C-alpha cells in the first residue's frame, strides 16, 4: 500500500469517523471493530493491493517500487542453445533406471538468484524439443535490457532406446532413439531474474510450465519457501494422530504387503 494511504488509515484510527468514513471503514470504537480495522489494514499492506471490503480504488494507489540497483545483467541474458546429443566418443545403452526420476530433488531445489523460476512438481524426462521450446519462449518474450534467464538443468545425457514398429520380440535392446534429461520432483528447471516483478513474468512462466511433459509451476522465492515447508506445517498442525506413516509402520489391515519399496520410503508421495 502507498505510504500516504497507510498514514491516513493509521490516523483514521485515532481521529474518529471522518477519515474512516471517507475510506468506508467502520469507526474503531469497540474491540471487535478495532480488530476488523487491523485485519483489514494487514491484508491491504501484505497483499500490496486494496481489498474490496475497504471500498478503496486500488487503481489510484501506486505501489512502492522495488530497488533493483544491485542486479547486474550478464553479457548473454538469453538461454544458450543446449547440445542435442552429448559429445561422447562411444555411446552406451543405459538400463531404464526409474530411480533417476523418482523421489524428491535434494540439491537443485533452490533459486540461485532468489527471484523467479519454474519448478517441477513430479518426476519425468525433458527431451531436446522441450528445452528448445523453453529457450525460444524466453528469447521472444523477455526484455534483455533488464532481464536475463539461466538454465538449471543439464543438456540431454541419458539415452532412451526404442524399437521400430512391426518388429518381433527379442533380438536384444533397441537402438538409441533420443536423449533426455531426468528431472525429479522439486527440481528448478530454469530461472528468470532482473529488474522485474513476479506479476510481470508469471504469465510467461505459467504458459511454459503448462507445456512441460510433467506437472510444473511458476514460483517466486516466497512461494518456493512455502512449498518446501508445507509438509512440516501440516505435520505440526495436524490434530489426527492416525497418519499414513502411522498406518504403514503399524501394518494396519496388512497394508505393507501391498506397498512397494519406494511407497514405504516416500509414503506414496513420489
C-alpha positions in Angstrom: 0.0 0.0 0.0 1.2 3.5 -0.7 2.8 5.3 2.3 0.4 8.2 2.2 -2.7 6.0 2.2 -1.2 3.9 5.1 -0.7 7.0 7.1 -4.3 8.1 6.5 -5.5 4.7 7.7 -3.4 4.9 10.8 -4.5 8.4 11.6 -8.1 7.5 10.9 -8.0 5.0 13.8 -7.4 7.9 16.3 -9.2 10.8 14.6 -12.6 9.2 14.6 -15.1 8.7 11.7 -14.0 11.5 9.4 -11.2 9.7 7.6 -12.7 6.3 8.2 -16.0 7.3 6.6 -14.1 8.7 3.6 -12.5 5.3 3.1 -15.6 3.4 4.0 -14.1 1.8 7.1 -16.0 1.3 10.4 -15.4 3.7 13.3 -13.0 1.9 15.7 -14.9 2.3 18.9 -15.4 -1.3 20.0 -12.7 -4.0 20.3 -14.4 -6.0 17.5 -14.3 -3.1 15.2 -10.7 -2.4 16.2 -9.8 -6.0 15.3 -11.6 -5.7 12.0 -9.7 -2.5 11.2 -6.3 -4.1 12.0 -7.1 -7.2 9.9 -8.2 -5.1 7.0 -5.1 -2.9 7.2 -2.9 -6.0 7.4 -4.4 -7.7 4.4 -4.1 -4.4 2.4 -0.4 -3.9 3.4 0.8 -7.5 2.9 -1.0 -8.0 -0.4 0.1 -4.7 -1.9 -3.5 -4.3 -3.1 -6.6 -2.7 -1.6 -9.2 -5.3 -0.6 -12.7 -4.9 -1.9 -14.2 -4.7 1.6 -12.4 -1.4 2.3 -14.1 0.3 -0.6 -10.8 1.9 -1.9 -10.0 2.2 -5.6 -6.7 0.3 -5.8 -6.1 1.7 -9.4 -5.5 5.1 -7.9 -2.9 4.0 -5.4 0.7 3.4 -6.6 2.7 0.6 -5.3 6.1 1.4 -3.8 8.6 0.2 -6.5 11.4 -2.1 -5.5 15.1 -1.3 -5.8 17.0 -3.3 -8.4 20.3 -1.4 -8.4 22.2 -4.5 -7.1 21.2 -6.6 -10.1 23.8 -7.0 -12.9 22.7 -8.1 -16.3 25.2 -10.7 -17.8 26.6 -10.2 -21.3 24.4 -13.0 -22.7 21.0 -12.7 -21.0 19.2 -15.3 -23.1 19.3 -19.0 -22.6 22.1 -20.7 -24.5 21.4 -23.5 -27.0 22.0 -26.9 -25.4 23.5 -29.7 -27.5 21.1 -32.3 -28.8 23.5 -35.2 -28.4 26.3 -35.4 -25.8 29.8 -35.2 -27.2 31.0 -38.8 -26.4 33.4 -40.9 -28.3 31.3 -44.0 -27.8 27.6 -44.3 -26.9 26.4 -46.8 -24.3 22.9 -48.0 -23.8 21.5 -47.4 -20.3 19.0 -49.5 -18.3 15.7 -47.9 -17.5 16.7 -46.7 -14.0 13.5 -45.2 -12.8 15.2 -44.0 -9.6 16.6 -41.1 -11.7 13.1 -39.5 -11.8 11.6 -40.9 -8.5 11.8 -39.2 -5.2 12.4 -35.5 -4.2 15.2 -33.4 -5.5 17.6 -32.7 -2.7 20.2 -30.5 -4.4 18.9 -28.2 -7.2 15.7 -27.2 -5.4 16.5 -23.6 -4.5 16.6 -20.4 -6.6 20.2 -19.2 -7.0 19.2 -15.6 -7.9 16.3 -15.6 -5.5 13.7 -14.3 -7.8 11.5 -16.4 -10.2 11.6 -19.7 -12.0 9.7 -22.9 -13.0 9.8 -25.9 -10.7 8.8 -29.5 -11.5 6.0 -31.0 -9.3 6.7 -34.6 -10.3 9.4 -36.6 -12.0 9.8 -37.0 -15.7 12.1 -36.6 -18.7 13.0 -33.4 -20.6 13.8 -34.0 -24.2 15.6 -31.7 -26.5 12.4 -30.4 -28.0 11.2 -29.3 -24.6 14.4 -27.5 -23.8 14.3 -25.8 -27.2 10.7 -24.7 -26.6 11.7 -23.1 -23.3 14.6 -21.3 -24.9 12.5 -19.9 -27.8 9.7 -18.8 -25.5 12.2 -16.9 -23.2 14.1 -15.4 -26.0 11.0 -13.9 -27.6 9.2 -12.6 -24.5 11.8 -11.2 -22.1 13.3 -7.7 -22.2 17.0 -8.4 -22.4 17.9 -4.9 -21.3 16.7 -5.5 -17.8 16.0 -9.3 -17.5 18.0 -12.5 -18.0 17.5 -16.3 -17.7 19.6 -19.2 -16.7 19.4 -23.0 -17.1 19.2 -25.1 -14.0 19.2 -28.5 -15.8 21.9 -30.2 -17.8 21.8 -30.9 -21.5 20.3 -34.3 -22.5 22.6 -37.1 -21.4 20.5 -40.2 -20.8 19.9 -42.4 -23.8 16.4 -43.7 -24.4 16.2 -46.7 -26.7 13.3 -47.8 -28.9 12.5 -50.5 -31.4 10.8 -49.9 -34.8 7.2 -50.7 -35.5 6.4 -54.2 -36.6 9.5 -55.8 -35.1 9.1 -59.2 -33.3 10.1 -59.6 -29.7 13.7 -60.5 -28.9 16.8 -59.5 -30.7 18.4 -57.6 -27.8 17.9 -54.0 -26.7 16.8 -51.5 -29.3 18.9 -48.7 -30.8 19.1 -45.3 -29.2 16.1 -43.2 -30.2 16.8 -39.9 -28.4 18.5 -38.4 -25.4 16.8 -36.9 -22.3 17.4 -35.2 -19.0 15.9 -36.8 -15.9 14.1 -34.4 -13.6 12.8 -35.2 -10.0 10.1 -33.6 -8.0 11.1 -30.1 -6.8 13.8 -29.6 -9.4 14.2 -26.0 -10.6 14.3 -26.1 -14.5 15.3 -22.6 -15.2 15.3 -19.1 -13.6 14.4 -15.6 -14.7 15.8 -12.6 -12.9 16.4 -8.9 -13.3 14.6 -5.7 -12.8 11.1 -7.1 -13.0 8.3 -8.2 -10.6 6.6 -11.6 -10.4 3.3 -10.3 -11.8 5.2 -9.3 -14.9 6.8 -12.7 -15.7 4.2 -15.0 -14.1 2.0 -15.3 -17.2 5.0 -16.3 -19.3 6.4 -18.8 -16.8 2.9 -20.3 -16.3 2.5 -20.8 -20.1 5.9 -22.6 -20.2 5.0 -24.7 -17.2 1.9 -26.0 -18.9 3.9 -27.2 -21.9 6.2 -29.4 -19.9 5.7 -33.2 -20.1 5.1 -33.3 -16.3 3.4 -31.1 -13.8 5.3 -27.8 -13.2 4.5 -24.5 -11.7 5.9 -20.9 -11.8 7.2 -19.8 -8.4 9.0 -16.9 -6.7 11.1 -17.2 -3.7 8.3 -16.8 -1.2 6.1 -19.4 -2.9 9.0 -21.8 -3.1 9.7 -21.5 0.6 6.0 -22.1 1.4 6.1 -25.3 -0.8 9.2 -26.5 1.0 7.7 -26.0 4.4 4.2 -27.3 3.6 4.9 -30.8 4.8 6.4 -29.6 8.1 3.5 -27.2 8.6 1.0 -30.0 8.0 2.8 -32.2 10.5 2.8 -29.6 13.2 -0.8 -28.5 12.7 -2.3 -32.0 12.2 -4.7 -32.9 15.0 -5.3 -36.5 13.9 -2.7 -38.9 15.3 -3.5 -41.6 12.8 -1.4 -40.5 9.8 -0.4 -42.5 6.8 3.1 -43.1 8.2 1.5 -44.4 11.4 -0.8 -46.8 9.4 2.1 -48.1 7.3 4.5 -48.6 10.3 1.9 -50.4 12.3 0.7 -52.5 9.3 -3.0 -51.7 9.5 -5.0 -54.4 7.7 -1.8 -55.9 6.3 -1.1 -52.9 4.1 2.6 -53.4 4.0 2.4 -56.4 1.7 0.7 -54.2 -1.0 3.2 -51.4 -0.9 6.5 -51.3 -2.7 9.9 -50.3 -1.5 9.6 -46.7 -2.7 6.0 -46.4 -1.4 7.2 -47.2 2.1 10.2 -44.8 1.7 8.3 -41.8 0.4 4.8 -42.6 1.8 3.0 -42.5 -1.6 4.2 -39.0 -2.4 6.6 -39.9 -5.3 
